[in-house]
């Protein structure tokens, strides 16, 4: 039988990818990668220099991903610990969480307009130069705290989902998987920067479709959580997508 944790983990990972492909993040990726790498590669660079620079950019991008992953893990552990203080109100918390998750899904799909307070992005202006692990990690931390209009609803719904987790560890893992879904595309973009730049417009179109799918999944999951039908939702997923039974 499909474990309920698998549904949450799959949703968190897909939500992370959708956040990367969102119109609020994807256009900023070249700028982030350029700062992390410390500038563009010189046109006169030799193939060996290009190869070394590519691996170095990948390592620095890993520091960037580590930075925002630490923020998400801390948020996941904190929100889950707070949620455990209200175990006596577990029923009410599940209803509230389901409503918020479904609402976030509708916002991602564009059915509900994003509130003004969620459209703010607190930009971090670094005084340090890029091209070193410290600045890359610091930028990643700033990215994690800054959020964006598109990441806000998705990350908020994952945080709410982690608040209903049975343990702090489960909630932390949930946010870790979300960070993985957001971080893997960053690493791939850093390693394959030239093809990534050439296919940026195609990725933007793909991102919109993935946002619709992610929003629909979150909306359905929110309804299932609020109504207490998450088990039936899991069984429906298993019957519809039998391959999910081999996961986890």
N, C-alpha and C positions, 0 to 999 in steps of 0.2 A: 504494500500500500504506500502511496506517495505521502511522505512525511510533510507536515505542515511547514516545518522549517525550510524545506526545499522550495516551497512556493515563495516564501519571503526572500530567500537568497537569490533565486532566479529573478524575482522582481527587482531586487536591489541592484543586481548586476546590470540588467537591461536599463534600469533607470540611470545608472552611471554612464552608460554609453549614450543614452538619449541626452543627458546633460552635456556631454562633450559635443554632440552634433547640433545642439541648440543654437539658434541665431544670436544668442547673447555670448556664447563662448567660442564657437568655431572661428568667427572672424578675428578673434583676439589671439588665437593660437600661434600664428606666425610671429606676432610681436613678443609673446611670452618666450617662444623658442629662441628668437634672436637675442633677447636679453640673457636668457639662461646660457646660451652658447658664447656670449660675449661678442656678438657681431656676425656678419655674414662671411662666408668663405670667399676668399679672393679669387677672381676669375683665372688668375695665372697659377693657381695652386696645382701642384703635381698630383697624380692619382693617389700616390701614397699619402700625401698630406690630406687630401680629401677623405681618404679612408680613416686615417687617424682622427681627423676632426669629427667624423661621423660617430665614431665610438666614444669620443670625449663628450660630444653633445648628448649621446644616449645616457652616459653616466651622470652628467649634470641634470638631465631631465628626470632621472631617477631620484635625485635629491629634491627636485621640485615636487614630484609626486609624493615623496616621503613627507614633505612639509605639510601639504593639505591633508594627507592621510592621517597624520598625527592629530590634526584638528578634528577630523571627523570621528576618529576613535575616541577622543576625549569627550566629544559631544555625545556619542553613543553611550559611553559608560555613564556619563553624568545623567542623561535623561532617563536611562533605565533605572539607575539608583533612585532617582526622584519618583519614578513610577512605582517602585516597590514600596514606597512609603504609604501608598494609597491602595494596598492590596484589599482592604475591606470594601473598597469601592470599585472592585474589578469589573463588575457588570457595567456600571456607568462609564468607567474609563474606556471599555471596549466600544461602547456606543459612540462616545465622543471621538475616539480614535478613528473609527470607521467613517464617521461623517467627514472628518477632516481629510482623510485619505481620499475619499470619493470626491470631495470638493477640489483637492489638489489635482486629481486626475482630470476633472473637467476644465480646470484652468490650463493645464498642459495642452489639452485638445483645442483650446480656444473657445469652448462653449461658454465659459464664464470668464469675464474680463479680470485680469490680475489687478488687485488693489494697488493704489499708489504707494502704500508703505512697503509693498513687496517689490516695487520697481526701482528701488534704490540700490546702488552699488557703491560701496565704500572703497574707493580706489586707494591703493597704497603707492606712494611715491618713494622709491628707494633712493637713498643717497649713496649707496655703494654701487660699484660697477659690476656688471655681470661677468660671467665666465669663470666663476669659482663656486665650489660646493656651498659655502656659507650663504652667498647671495641667492643662489638657486633655492635652497631650503627656506630661507626667509621669505622669498617671493611666494613659495608654495603655501607657507603659513598664512601670508596675507591674502592669498587667493581663497584659502579655506574660510577665513573669517569674513572676507568681503562679500562672498556670495555674488549672485547676479540675479536679475529678474527671472531668468529661466531656471537656474539652479535652485532658487529659493523654494518654490512649490514642491519640486521633486525631493530635495533634501529634507524639507520640512515633513513631508509625508513619511519618508523613511525614518526620521527621528521619532515621529509619533508611533510608527509601527514598532520601533525598538522599545518605546516606553511601555508597551504591553507585553514585552518579552518576559519569560519566566525567570530569567537570570540576567545579571549584568554582563556575563560572558556572551550570552546569546545576542544581546543588544549591541555589544561591541563588535561581534563578528558580522552582524548585519550591516553596520556602517563601514566595516572593513571591506566587505564585498562591494558595497556601493563605491568606495574609493578605488577598488580594483577596476570596476567597470569604467570609471572616469579616467584612471591612470594609464591603463593599457593603451588606449588610443593615443594618449600623449606620447608614450614611449615609441609607439610605432611611427607617429608623425615625426618625431625627432630623428629616428634612424633612417626613415625614407622621406626626408624633407622635400626633395625635388619632385618626386611623384605626387606627394601630398599637395604641394602648391599648385600643380597642374590640374589636380582633380578636386580642387576646393569647391568649385561651383556645383559639381555633381554631389559632393558630400552634403552640401547645404540642402539640396532637394531630398536626398535620402534622409537627412535629419528630420525633416518635417514629417515624413511618413512614419519614422520611428517614434516621433513625439506622439502622433495619433495613437499608435499601437500601445505605447507605454501609458499614455493617459487613460486609454480604455481599460487596460489591465488594472491600473490603480483604482479606477472608479469601481470596477467589478469587485476587486478585493475589499475596498472600503465598504461596499454594500454587504458583502459576505461577513466582514468583521462585525459591523454594526448589528446585523440581524442574527448573528450566531450561527451562520450557515457556512462557516469556513471549511468544515469537514466535507460537506456536500460539494463545495466549490473545488476542493482538492480531488474528490472522486471524479468530478466532471472533467477536470484537466487531465487526469490519468487516462480516462476513457477516450478523450479527444486526441491527446498526444501520448500514445503508449510509451514512446521513447523516454518520457520523463520518469518512468518507473525504475529506470536503471541509474538514475542520478541520486547521489547521496547515500 
